[in-house]
Amino acid sequence: MPVVTKTHFRTGGGGRQRGAALVVALLLLLVITLLAVAGMNAAAVEFVMAGNEQHRQNAFQAAETGIEQTIVTGGFIPGAANEVHNNVAVFGSSTDTYNTILQSDLGGAAQPATPGNSWNAFSTYDFTITSQGNFLANSVRGAQSTHAQGIAVLAPESVPTPPPPGGPLGLN
């Protein structure tokens, strides 16, 4: 049986490769560390973006709530001064508020009745509601959303319109 010694396992190029595995391992560790740091930064930016989108949605909903509440409770008086409400809290929220302005368009004058209608026609008074929704308005990342909504209120024609020739004399 032959005896195995250290000389049988020796290769010819052993002196040139001394420490190469350590350098390659350190380079791979550096690349993996850079990828991990870049991934964490991307995740942090995406987290902030998701939070900003949520804040924007809350401000959007607060502005819509302001418009809805103004439609329900607004005075809609033609020619009156602007009806202004500031920093109204959204029901059920501790962070959302809205500001609204209800203004009468056309100086409070009515839109004339459409020609060709009966003499008992209706005219409209036009209003504009402007609402600004706020989410955490006093924070650094407070979001705002501004919406405008036109409203037409029907009313009897203020100046009687003569019936068209050959038309009906009244409503049936």
CNS distance restraints for C-alpha pairs under 8 A (distance, minus, plus):
assign (resid   4 and name CA) (resid   8 and name CA) 6.69 0.50 0.50
assign (resid   5 and name CA) (resid   9 and name CA) 7.67 0.50 0.50
assign (resid   6 and name CA) (resid  10 and name CA) 6.73 0.50 0.50
assign (resid  10 and name CA) (resid  14 and name CA) 7.82 0.50 0.50
assign (resid  13 and name CA) (resid  17 and name CA) 7.16 0.50 0.50
assign (resid  14 and name CA) (resid  18 and name CA) 6.88 0.50 0.50
assign (resid  19 and name CA) (resid  23 and name CA) 6.68 0.50 0.50
assign (resid  20 and name CA) (resid  24 and name CA) 6.25 0.50 0.50
assign (resid  21 and name CA) (resid  25 and name CA) 6.06 0.50 0.50
assign (resid  22 and name CA) (resid  26 and name CA) 6.20 0.50 0.50
assign (resid  23 and name CA) (resid  27 and name CA) 6.23 0.50 0.50
assign (resid  24 and name CA) (resid  28 and name CA) 6.22 0.50 0.50
assign (resid  25 and name CA) (resid  29 and name CA) 6.09 0.50 0.50
assign (resid  26 and name CA) (resid  30 and name CA) 6.14 0.50 0.50
assign (resid  27 and name CA) (resid  31 and name CA) 6.31 0.50 0.50
assign (resid  28 and name CA) (resid  32 and name CA) 6.18 0.50 0.50
assign (resid  29 and name CA) (resid  33 and name CA) 6.09 0.50 0.50
assign (resid  30 and name CA) (resid  34 and name CA) 6.22 0.50 0.50
assign (resid  31 and name CA) (resid  35 and name CA) 6.26 0.50 0.50
assign (resid  32 and name CA) (resid  36 and name CA) 6.18 0.50 0.50
assign (resid  33 and name CA) (resid  37 and name CA) 6.19 0.50 0.50
assign (resid  34 and name CA) (resid  38 and name CA) 6.14 0.50 0.50
assign (resid  35 and name CA) (resid  39 and name CA) 6.10 0.50 0.50
assign (resid  36 and name CA) (resid  40 and name CA) 6.21 0.50 0.50
assign (resid  37 and name CA) (resid  41 and name CA) 6.24 0.50 0.50
assign (resid  38 and name CA) (resid  42 and name CA) 6.19 0.50 0.50
assign (resid  39 and name CA) (resid  43 and name CA) 6.16 0.50 0.50
assign (resid  40 and name CA) (resid  44 and name CA) 6.18 0.50 0.50
assign (resid  41 and name CA) (resid  45 and name CA) 6.25 0.50 0.50
assign (resid  42 and name CA) (resid  46 and name CA) 6.16 0.50 0.50
assign (resid  43 and name CA) (resid  47 and name CA) 6.10 0.50 0.50
assign (resid  44 and name CA) (resid  48 and name CA) 6.39 0.50 0.50
assign (resid  45 and name CA) (resid  49 and name CA) 6.19 0.50 0.50
assign (resid  46 and name CA) (resid  50 and name CA) 6.10 0.50 0.50
assign (resid  47 and name CA) (resid  51 and name CA) 6.31 0.50 0.50
assign (resid  48 and name CA) (resid  52 and name CA) 6.18 0.50 0.50
assign (resid  49 and name CA) (resid  53 and name CA) 6.22 0.50 0.50
assign (resid  50 and name CA) (resid  54 and name CA) 6.29 0.50 0.50
assign (resid  51 and name CA) (resid  55 and name CA) 6.25 0.50 0.50
assign (resid  52 and name CA) (resid  56 and name CA) 6.14 0.50 0.50
assign (resid  52 and name CA) (resid 141 and name CA) 7.64 0.50 0.50
assign (resid  52 and name CA) (resid 143 and name CA) 7.79 0.50 0.50
assign (resid  53 and name CA) (resid  57 and name CA) 6.19 0.50 0.50
assign (resid  54 and name CA) (resid  58 and name CA) 6.27 0.50 0.50
assign (resid  55 and name CA) (resid  59 and name CA) 6.27 0.50 0.50
assign (resid  55 and name CA) (resid 135 and name CA) 6.20 0.50 0.50
assign (resid  55 and name CA) (resid 142 and name CA) 7.37 0.50 0.50
assign (resid  55 and name CA) (resid 143 and name CA) 5.78 0.50 0.50
assign (resid  56 and name CA) (resid  60 and name CA) 6.12 0.50 0.50
assign (resid  56 and name CA) (resid 135 and name CA) 7.62 0.50 0.50
assign (resid  56 and name CA) (resid 143 and name CA) 5.47 0.50 0.50
assign (resid  56 and name CA) (resid 144 and name CA) 6.83 0.50 0.50
assign (resid  56 and name CA) (resid 145 and name CA) 7.23 0.50 0.50
assign (resid  57 and name CA) (resid  61 and name CA) 6.18 0.50 0.50
assign (resid  58 and name CA) (resid  62 and name CA) 6.13 0.50 0.50
assign (resid  58 and name CA) (resid  96 and name CA) 7.09 0.50 0.50
assign (resid  58 and name CA) (resid 134 and name CA) 7.78 0.50 0.50
assign (resid  58 and name CA) (resid 135 and name CA) 6.14 0.50 0.50
assign (resid  59 and name CA) (resid  63 and name CA) 6.24 0.50 0.50
assign (resid  59 and name CA) (resid  96 and name CA) 6.94 0.50 0.50
assign (resid  59 and name CA) (resid 133 and name CA) 4.71 0.50 0.50
assign (resid  59 and name CA) (resid 134 and name CA) 4.86 0.50 0.50
assign (resid  59 and name CA) (resid 135 and name CA) 5.03 0.50 0.50
assign (resid  59 and name CA) (resid 143 and name CA) 5.95 0.50 0.50
assign (resid  59 and name CA) (resid 144 and name CA) 5.29 0.50 0.50
assign (resid  59 and name CA) (resid 145 and name CA) 5.42 0.50 0.50
assign (resid  60 and name CA) (resid  64 and name CA) 6.35 0.50 0.50
assign (resid  60 and name CA) (resid 133 and name CA) 6.10 0.50 0.50
assign (resid  60 and name CA) (resid 144 and name CA) 7.40 0.50 0.50
assign (resid  60 and name CA) (resid 145 and name CA) 5.27 0.50 0.50
assign (resid  60 and name CA) (resid 146 and name CA) 7.65 0.50 0.50
assign (resid  61 and name CA) (resid  65 and name CA) 6.09 0.50 0.50
assign (resid  61 and name CA) (resid 133 and name CA) 7.19 0.50 0.50
assign (resid  62 and name CA) (resid  66 and name CA) 6.28 0.50 0.50
assign (resid  62 and name CA) (resid  90 and name CA) 6.57 0.50 0.50
assign (resid  62 and name CA) (resid  96 and name CA) 6.14 0.50 0.50
assign (resid  62 and name CA) (resid  97 and name CA) 6.23 0.50 0.50
assign (resid  62 and name CA) (resid  98 and name CA) 5.90 0.50 0.50
assign (resid  62 and name CA) (resid 132 and name CA) 7.68 0.50 0.50
assign (resid  62 and name CA) (resid 133 and name CA) 4.53 0.50 0.50
assign (resid  62 and name CA) (resid 134 and name CA) 6.58 0.50 0.50
assign (resid  62 and name CA) (resid 135 and name CA) 7.74 0.50 0.50
assign (resid  63 and name CA) (resid  67 and name CA) 6.50 0.50 0.50
assign (resid  63 and name CA) (resid  98 and name CA) 5.92 0.50 0.50
assign (resid  63 and name CA) (resid  99 and name CA) 7.86 0.50 0.50
assign (resid  63 and name CA) (resid 131 and name CA) 5.27 0.50 0.50
assign (resid  63 and name CA) (resid 132 and name CA) 5.08 0.50 0.50
assign (resid  63 and name CA) (resid 133 and name CA) 3.80 0.50 0.50
assign (resid  63 and name CA) (resid 134 and name CA) 7.45 0.50 0.50
assign (resid  63 and name CA) (resid 145 and name CA) 6.34 0.50 0.50
assign (resid  63 and name CA) (resid 146 and name CA) 6.36 0.50 0.50
assign (resid  63 and name CA) (resid 147 and name CA) 6.38 0.50 0.50
assign (resid  64 and name CA) (resid  68 and name CA) 6.26 0.50 0.50
assign (resid  64 and name CA) (resid 131 and name CA) 7.38 0.50 0.50
assign (resid  64 and name CA) (resid 133 and name CA) 7.53 0.50 0.50
assign (resid  64 and name CA) (resid 147 and name CA) 7.36 0.50 0.50
assign (resid  65 and name CA) (resid  69 and name CA) 6.03 0.50 0.50
assign (resid  65 and name CA) (resid  90 and name CA) 7.27 0.50 0.50
assign (resid  65 and name CA) (resid  98 and name CA) 7.84 0.50 0.50
assign (resid  66 and name CA) (resid  70 and name CA) 6.12 0.50 0.50
assign (resid  66 and name CA) (resid  98 and name CA) 5.80 0.50 0.50
assign (resid  66 and name CA) (resid  99 and name CA) 6.93 0.50 0.50
assign (resid  66 and name CA) (resid 100 and name CA) 6.23 0.50 0.50
assign (resid  66 and name CA) (resid 131 and name CA) 5.76 0.50 0.50
assign (resid  66 and name CA) (resid 132 and name CA) 7.60 0.50 0.50
assign (resid  66 and name CA) (resid 133 and name CA) 7.33 0.50 0.50
assign (resid  67 and name CA) (resid  71 and name CA) 6.24 0.50 0.50
assign (resid  67 and name CA) (resid 100 and name CA) 7.29 0.50 0.50
assign (resid  67 and name CA) (resid 129 and name CA) 6.52 0.50 0.50
assign (resid  67 and name CA) (resid 130 and name CA) 7.34 0.50 0.50
assign (resid  67 and name CA) (resid 131 and name CA) 6.01 0.50 0.50
assign (resid  67 and name CA) (resid 149 and name CA) 7.28 0.50 0.50
assign (resid  68 and name CA) (resid  72 and name CA) 6.33 0.50 0.50
assign (resid  69 and name CA) (resid  73 and name CA) 5.98 0.50 0.50
assign (resid  69 and name CA) (resid  74 and name CA) 7.69 0.50 0.50
assign (resid  70 and name CA) (resid  74 and name CA) 4.76 0.50 0.50
assign (resid  70 and name CA) (resid 100 and name CA) 7.49 0.50 0.50
assign (resid  70 and name CA) (resid 102 and name CA) 7.48 0.50 0.50
assign (resid  70 and name CA) (resid 129 and name CA) 7.50 0.50 0.50
assign (resid  74 and name CA) (resid  83 and name CA) 7.84 0.50 0.50
assign (resid  74 and name CA) (resid 102 and name CA) 7.40 0.50 0.50
assign (resid  75 and name CA) (resid  83 and name CA) 7.79 0.50 0.50
assign (resid  76 and name CA) (resid 102 and name CA) 7.85 0.50 0.50
assign (resid  76 and name CA) (resid 104 and name CA) 7.45 0.50 0.50
assign (resid  76 and name CA) (resid 127 and name CA) 7.29 0.50 0.50
assign (resid  76 and name CA) (resid 153 and name CA) 7.81 0.50 0.50
assign (resid  77 and name CA) (resid 104 and name CA) 7.42 0.50 0.50
assign (resid  77 and name CA) (resid 108 and name CA) 7.94 0.50 0.50
assign (resid  78 and name CA) (resid 104 and name CA) 5.72 0.50 0.50
assign (resid  78 and name CA) (resid 107 and name CA) 7.67 0.50 0.50
assign (resid  78 and name CA) (resid 108 and name CA) 4.21 0.50 0.50
assign (resid  78 and name CA) (resid 109 and name CA) 6.97 0.50 0.50
assign (resid  78 and name CA) (resid 125 and name CA) 6.65 0.50 0.50
assign (resid  79 and name CA) (resid 104 and name CA) 5.97 0.50 0.50
assign (resid  79 and name CA) (resid 107 and name CA) 5.58 0.50 0.50
assign (resid  79 and name CA) (resid 108 and name CA) 3.64 0.50 0.50
assign (resid  79 and name CA) (resid 109 and name CA) 7.13 0.50 0.50
assign (resid  80 and name CA) (resid 103 and name CA) 7.94 0.50 0.50
assign (resid  80 and name CA) (resid 104 and name CA) 6.92 0.50 0.50
assign (resid  80 and name CA) (resid 108 and name CA) 7.23 0.50 0.50
assign (resid  81 and name CA) (resid 103 and name CA) 7.11 0.50 0.50
assign (resid  81 and name CA) (resid 104 and name CA) 7.76 0.50 0.50
assign (resid  82 and name CA) (resid 101 and name CA) 6.43 0.50 0.50
assign (resid  82 and name CA) (resid 102 and name CA) 5.56 0.50 0.50
assign (resid  82 and name CA) (resid 103 and name CA) 4.67 0.50 0.50
assign (resid  82 and name CA) (resid 104 and name CA) 7.10 0.50 0.50
assign (resid  83 and name CA) (resid 100 and name CA) 7.96 0.50 0.50
assign (resid  83 and name CA) (resid 101 and name CA) 5.63 0.50 0.50
assign (resid  83 and name CA) (resid 102 and name CA) 4.94 0.50 0.50
assign (resid  83 and name CA) (resid 103 and name CA) 6.55 0.50 0.50
assign (resid  84 and name CA) (resid  99 and name CA) 7.54 0.50 0.50
assign (resid  84 and name CA) (resid 100 and name CA) 5.73 0.50 0.50
assign (resid  84 and name CA) (resid 101 and name CA) 4.57 0.50 0.50
assign (resid  84 and name CA) (resid 102 and name CA) 6.48 0.50 0.50
assign (resid  85 and name CA) (resid  99 and name CA) 5.52 0.50 0.50
assign (resid  85 and name CA) (resid 100 and name CA) 5.22 0.50 0.50
assign (resid  85 and name CA) (resid 101 and name CA) 6.61 0.50 0.50
assign (resid  86 and name CA) (resid  98 and name CA) 6.69 0.50 0.50
assign (resid  86 and name CA) (resid  99 and name CA) 4.36 0.50 0.50
assign (resid  86 and name CA) (resid 100 and name CA) 6.57 0.50 0.50
assign (resid  87 and name CA) (resid  97 and name CA) 5.44 0.50 0.50
assign (resid  87 and name CA) (resid  98 and name CA) 5.44 0.50 0.50
assign (resid  87 and name CA) (resid  99 and name CA) 5.51 0.50 0.50
assign (resid  88 and name CA) (resid  97 and name CA) 5.24 0.50 0.50
assign (resid  88 and name CA) (resid  98 and name CA) 5.35 0.50 0.50
assign (resid  88 and name CA) (resid  99 and name CA) 6.47 0.50 0.50
assign (resid  89 and name CA) (resid  93 and name CA) 7.28 0.50 0.50
assign (resid  89 and name CA) (resid  94 and name CA) 7.48 0.50 0.50
assign (resid  89 and name CA) (resid  95 and name CA) 7.88 0.50 0.50
assign (resid  89 and name CA) (resid  96 and name CA) 6.09 0.50 0.50
assign (resid  89 and name CA) (resid  97 and name CA) 4.40 0.50 0.50
assign (resid  89 and name CA) (resid  98 and name CA) 6.69 0.50 0.50
assign (resid  90 and name CA) (resid  94 and name CA) 7.70 0.50 0.50
assign (resid  90 and name CA) (resid  96 and name CA) 5.59 0.50 0.50
assign (resid  90 and name CA) (resid  97 and name CA) 5.43 0.50 0.50
assign (resid  90 and name CA) (resid  98 and name CA) 7.23 0.50 0.50
assign (resid  95 and name CA) (resid 135 and name CA) 5.81 0.50 0.50
assign (resid  95 and name CA) (resid 136 and name CA) 5.31 0.50 0.50
assign (resid  96 and name CA) (resid 133 and name CA) 7.31 0.50 0.50
assign (resid  96 and name CA) (resid 134 and name CA) 5.69 0.50 0.50
assign (resid  96 and name CA) (resid 135 and name CA) 4.74 0.50 0.50
assign (resid  96 and name CA) (resid 136 and name CA) 6.48 0.50 0.50
assign (resid  97 and name CA) (resid 133 and name CA) 6.00 0.50 0.50
assign (resid  97 and name CA) (resid 134 and name CA) 5.21 0.50 0.50
assign (resid  97 and name CA) (resid 135 and name CA) 6.67 0.50 0.50
assign (resid  98 and name CA) (resid 131 and name CA) 6.67 0.50 0.50
assign (resid  98 and name CA) (resid 132 and name CA) 5.44 0.50 0.50
assign (resid  98 and name CA) (resid 133 and name CA) 4.37 0.50 0.50
assign (resid  98 and name CA) (resid 134 and name CA) 5.80 0.50 0.50
assign (resid  99 and name CA) (resid 131 and name CA) 5.60 0.50 0.50
assign (resid  99 and name CA) (resid 132 and name CA) 5.21 0.50 0.50
assign (resid  99 and name CA) (resid 133 and name CA) 6.66 0.50 0.50
assign (resid 100 and name CA) (resid 129 and name CA) 6.83 0.50 0.50
assign (resid 100 and name CA) (resid 130 and name CA) 5.55 0.50 0.50
assign (resid 100 and name CA) (resid 131 and name CA) 4.35 0.50 0.50
assign (resid 100 and name CA) (resid 132 and name CA) 6.48 0.50 0.50
assign (resid 101 and name CA) (resid 128 and name CA) 7.97 0.50 0.50
assign (resid 101 and name CA) (resid 129 and name CA) 5.66 0.50 0.50
assign (resid 101 and name CA) (resid 130 and name CA) 5.21 0.50 0.50
assign (resid 101 and name CA) (resid 131 and name CA) 6.56 0.50 0.50
assign (resid 102 and name CA) (resid 127 and name CA) 6.92 0.50 0.50
assign (resid 102 and name CA) (resid 128 and name CA) 5.89 0.50 0.50
assign (resid 102 and name CA) (resid 129 and name CA) 4.62 0.50 0.50
assign (resid 102 and name CA) (resid 130 and name CA) 6.67 0.50 0.50
assign (resid 103 and name CA) (resid 127 and name CA) 5.62 0.50 0.50
assign (resid 103 and name CA) (resid 128 and name CA) 5.45 0.50 0.50
assign (resid 103 and name CA) (resid 129 and name CA) 6.57 0.50 0.50
assign (resid 104 and name CA) (resid 108 and name CA) 5.55 0.50 0.50
assign (resid 104 and name CA) (resid 125 and name CA) 7.78 0.50 0.50
assign (resid 104 and name CA) (resid 126 and name CA) 6.25 0.50 0.50
assign (resid 104 and name CA) (resid 127 and name CA) 4.49 0.50 0.50
assign (resid 104 and name CA) (resid 128 and name CA) 6.57 0.50 0.50
assign (resid 105 and name CA) (resid 109 and name CA) 7.71 0.50 0.50
assign (resid 105 and name CA) (resid 125 and name CA) 7.60 0.50 0.50
assign (resid 105 and name CA) (resid 126 and name CA) 5.31 0.50 0.50
assign (resid 105 and name CA) (resid 127 and name CA) 5.17 0.50 0.50
assign (resid 105 and name CA) (resid 128 and name CA) 6.81 0.50 0.50
assign (resid 106 and name CA) (resid 110 and name CA) 7.54 0.50 0.50
assign (resid 106 and name CA) (resid 126 and name CA) 7.24 0.50 0.50
assign (resid 108 and name CA) (resid 125 and name CA) 6.96 0.50 0.50
assign (resid 108 and name CA) (resid 126 and name CA) 7.80 0.50 0.50
assign (resid 109 and name CA) (resid 125 and name CA) 6.77 0.50 0.50
assign (resid 110 and name CA) (resid 123 and name CA) 6.19 0.50 0.50
assign (resid 110 and name CA) (resid 124 and name CA) 5.48 0.50 0.50
assign (resid 110 and name CA) (resid 125 and name CA) 4.79 0.50 0.50
assign (resid 110 and name CA) (resid 126 and name CA) 7.41 0.50 0.50
assign (resid 110 and name CA) (resid 158 and name CA) 7.93 0.50 0.50
assign (resid 111 and name CA) (resid 123 and name CA) 5.61 0.50 0.50
assign (resid 111 and name CA) (resid 124 and name CA) 5.20 0.50 0.50
assign (resid 111 and name CA) (resid 125 and name CA) 6.19 0.50 0.50
assign (resid 111 and name CA) (resid 126 and name CA) 7.67 0.50 0.50
assign (resid 112 and name CA) (resid 123 and name CA) 5.47 0.50 0.50
assign (resid 112 and name CA) (resid 124 and name CA) 7.34 0.50 0.50
assign (resid 112 and name CA) (resid 157 and name CA) 7.44 0.50 0.50
assign (resid 113 and name CA) (resid 117 and name CA) 7.57 0.50 0.50
assign (resid 113 and name CA) (resid 121 and name CA) 6.08 0.50 0.50
assign (resid 113 and name CA) (resid 122 and name CA) 5.82 0.50 0.50
assign (resid 113 and name CA) (resid 123 and name CA) 4.80 0.50 0.50
assign (resid 113 and name CA) (resid 124 and name CA) 7.77 0.50 0.50
assign (resid 113 and name CA) (resid 157 and name CA) 6.67 0.50 0.50
assign (resid 114 and name CA) (resid 121 and name CA) 7.82 0.50 0.50
assign (resid 114 and name CA) (resid 123 and name CA) 7.89 0.50 0.50
assign (resid 116 and name CA) (resid 164 and name CA) 6.51 0.50 0.50
assign (resid 117 and name CA) (resid 121 and name CA) 6.08 0.50 0.50
assign (resid 117 and name CA) (resid 163 and name CA) 7.77 0.50 0.50
assign (resid 117 and name CA) (resid 164 and name CA) 7.88 0.50 0.50
assign (resid 118 and name CA) (resid 161 and name CA) 7.86 0.50 0.50
assign (resid 118 and name CA) (resid 163 and name CA) 5.77 0.50 0.50
assign (resid 118 and name CA) (resid 164 and name CA) 7.39 0.50 0.50
assign (resid 118 and name CA) (resid 167 and name CA) 7.60 0.50 0.50
assign (resid 118 and name CA) (resid 168 and name CA) 7.03 0.50 0.50
assign (resid 118 and name CA) (resid 169 and name CA) 7.64 0.50 0.50
assign (resid 118 and name CA) (resid 170 and name CA) 6.89 0.50 0.50
assign (resid 118 and name CA) (resid 171 and name CA) 7.34 0.50 0.50
assign (resid 119 and name CA) (resid 160 and name CA) 6.35 0.50 0.50
assign (resid 119 and name CA) (resid 161 and name CA) 4.84 0.50 0.50
assign (resid 119 and name CA) (resid 162 and name CA) 5.45 0.50 0.50
assign (resid 119 and name CA) (resid 163 and name CA) 4.87 0.50 0.50
assign (resid 119 and name CA) (resid 164 and name CA) 7.96 0.50 0.50
assign (resid 119 and name CA) (resid 169 and name CA) 7.50 0.50 0.50
assign (resid 119 and name CA) (resid 170 and name CA) 6.99 0.50 0.50
assign (resid 120 and name CA) (resid 156 and name CA) 7.38 0.50 0.50
assign (resid 120 and name CA) (resid 157 and name CA) 6.99 0.50 0.50
assign (resid 120 and name CA) (resid 160 and name CA) 7.18 0.50 0.50
assign (resid 120 and name CA) (resid 161 and name CA) 7.38 0.50 0.50
assign (resid 120 and name CA) (resid 170 and name CA) 6.94 0.50 0.50
assign (resid 120 and name CA) (resid 171 and name CA) 7.27 0.50 0.50
assign (resid 121 and name CA) (resid 156 and name CA) 6.59 0.50 0.50
assign (resid 121 and name CA) (resid 157 and name CA) 5.83 0.50 0.50
assign (resid 121 and name CA) (resid 161 and name CA) 7.67 0.50 0.50
assign (resid 122 and name CA) (resid 154 and name CA) 6.45 0.50 0.50
assign (resid 122 and name CA) (resid 155 and name CA) 5.59 0.50 0.50
assign (resid 122 and name CA) (resid 156 and name CA) 4.48 0.50 0.50
assign (resid 122 and name CA) (resid 157 and name CA) 4.74 0.50 0.50
assign (resid 123 and name CA) (resid 154 and name CA) 5.97 0.50 0.50
assign (resid 123 and name CA) (resid 155 and name CA) 5.52 0.50 0.50
assign (resid 123 and name CA) (resid 156 and name CA) 5.91 0.50 0.50
assign (resid 123 and name CA) (resid 157 and name CA) 4.92 0.50 0.50
assign (resid 123 and name CA) (resid 158 and name CA) 7.55 0.50 0.50
assign (resid 124 and name CA) (resid 152 and name CA) 5.83 0.50 0.50
assign (resid 124 and name CA) (resid 153 and name CA) 5.33 0.50 0.50
assign (resid 124 and name CA) (resid 154 and name CA) 4.59 0.50 0.50
assign (resid 124 and name CA) (resid 155 and name CA) 5.85 0.50 0.50
assign (resid 125 and name CA) (resid 152 and name CA) 5.59 0.50 0.50
assign (resid 125 and name CA) (resid 153 and name CA) 5.16 0.50 0.50
assign (resid 125 and name CA) (resid 154 and name CA) 6.59 0.50 0.50
assign (resid 125 and name CA) (resid 155 and name CA) 7.42 0.50 0.50
assign (resid 126 and name CA) (resid 150 and name CA) 7.20 0.50 0.50
assign (resid 126 and name CA) (resid 151 and name CA) 5.79 0.50 0.50
assign (resid 126 and name CA) (resid 152 and name CA) 4.56 0.50 0.50
assign (resid 126 and name CA) (resid 153 and name CA) 6.40 0.50 0.50
assign (resid 127 and name CA) (resid 150 and name CA) 5.83 0.50 0.50
assign (resid 127 and name CA) (resid 151 and name CA) 5.06 0.50 0.50
assign (resid 127 and name CA) (resid 152 and name CA) 6.28 0.50 0.50
assign (resid 127 and name CA) (resid 153 and name CA) 7.91 0.50 0.50
assign (resid 128 and name CA) (resid 148 and name CA) 6.83 0.50 0.50
assign (resid 128 and name CA) (resid 149 and name CA) 5.71 0.50 0.50
assign (resid 128 and name CA) (resid 150 and name CA) 4.51 0.50 0.50
assign (resid 128 and name CA) (resid 151 and name CA) 6.05 0.50 0.50
assign (resid 129 and name CA) (resid 148 and name CA) 5.54 0.50 0.50
assign (resid 129 and name CA) (resid 149 and name CA) 5.11 0.50 0.50
assign (resid 129 and name CA) (resid 150 and name CA) 6.30 0.50 0.50
assign (resid 129 and name CA) (resid 151 and name CA) 7.60 0.50 0.50
assign (resid 130 and name CA) (resid 146 and name CA) 7.20 0.50 0.50
assign (resid 130 and name CA) (resid 147 and name CA) 5.79 0.50 0.50
assign (resid 130 and name CA) (resid 148 and name CA) 4.33 0.50 0.50
assign (resid 130 and name CA) (resid 149 and name CA) 6.49 0.50 0.50
assign (resid 131 and name CA) (resid 146 and name CA) 5.65 0.50 0.50
assign (resid 131 and name CA) (resid 147 and name CA) 5.28 0.50 0.50
assign (resid 131 and name CA) (resid 148 and name CA) 6.25 0.50 0.50
assign (resid 132 and name CA) (resid 144 and name CA) 6.72 0.50 0.50
assign (resid 132 and name CA) (resid 145 and name CA) 5.56 0.50 0.50
assign (resid 132 and name CA) (resid 146 and name CA) 4.21 0.50 0.50
assign (resid 132 and name CA) (resid 147 and name CA) 6.36 0.50 0.50
assign (resid 133 and name CA) (resid 144 and name CA) 5.52 0.50 0.50
assign (resid 133 and name CA) (resid 145 and name CA) 5.15 0.50 0.50
assign (resid 133 and name CA) (resid 146 and name CA) 6.26 0.50 0.50
assign (resid 134 and name CA) (resid 142 and name CA) 7.10 0.50 0.50
assign (resid 134 and name CA) (resid 143 and name CA) 5.90 0.50 0.50
assign (resid 134 and name CA) (resid 144 and name CA) 4.66 0.50 0.50
assign (resid 134 and name CA) (resid 145 and name CA) 6.76 0.50 0.50
assign (resid 135 and name CA) (resid 142 and name CA) 5.56 0.50 0.50
assign (resid 135 and name CA) (resid 143 and name CA) 5.23 0.50 0.50
assign (resid 135 and name CA) (resid 144 and name CA) 6.46 0.50 0.50
assign (resid 136 and name CA) (resid 141 and name CA) 7.66 0.50 0.50
assign (resid 136 and name CA) (resid 142 and name CA) 4.87 0.50 0.50
assign (resid 136 and name CA) (resid 143 and name CA) 7.00 0.50 0.50
assign (resid 137 and name CA) (resid 142 and name CA) 4.76 0.50 0.50
assign (resid 137 and name CA) (resid 143 and name CA) 6.82 0.50 0.50
assign (resid 137 and name CA) (resid 144 and name CA) 7.65 0.50 0.50
assign (resid 138 and name CA) (resid 142 and name CA) 6.48 0.50 0.50
assign (resid 157 and name CA) (resid 161 and name CA) 7.89 0.50 0.50
assign (resid 163 and name CA) (resid 167 and name CA) 6.14 0.50 0.50
assign (resid 163 and name CA) (resid 168 and name CA) 7.02 0.50 0.50
assign (resid 163 and name CA) (resid 169 and name CA) 6.52 0.50 0.50
assign (resid 164 and name CA) (resid 168 and name CA) 7.94 0.50 0.50
